[in-house]
């Protein structure tokens, strides 16, 4: 469990650091960043898992779409917080 918490913390820090260092701040930029990040993460999580594990396609698609939504919301939050 400790490794899982540490990896999630590191991913969250990287998500915020990349946005704050390389992109202009604002909610719109945060949303675009989150969507693109979500597509990249979704392909690797959803379809990467589908390619190596015997899971149903519906599960891979759900992981893909869920990653996009999760990252888009994260991008909105980061954009709003760093905009102030």
Residue pairs with C-beta under 8 A, 6 or more apart in sequence:
12 74
15 37
15 71
15 74
15 78
16 78
16 82
18 33
19 29
19 30
19 33
19 75
19 78
19 79
19 82
20 78
20 82
23 29
23 33
25 79
25 82
25 83
26 79
26 83
27 76
27 79
27 80
27 83
28 79
29 79
30 75
30 76
30 77
30 78
30 79
30 80
30 82
30 83
31 72
31 75
31 76
31 79
32 75
33 75
33 78
33 79
34 71
34 72
34 73
34 74
34 75
34 76
34 78
34 79
35 68
35 71
35 72
35 75
37 71
37 74
37 75
38 67
38 68
38 69
38 70
38 71
38 72
38 75
39 68
41 67
41 71
42 63
42 64
42 65
42 66
42 67
42 68
42 71
43 64
45 63
45 64
45 67
46 60
46 61
46 62
46 63
46 64
46 65
46 67
47 60
47 64
49 55
49 60
49 63
50 57
50 59
50 60
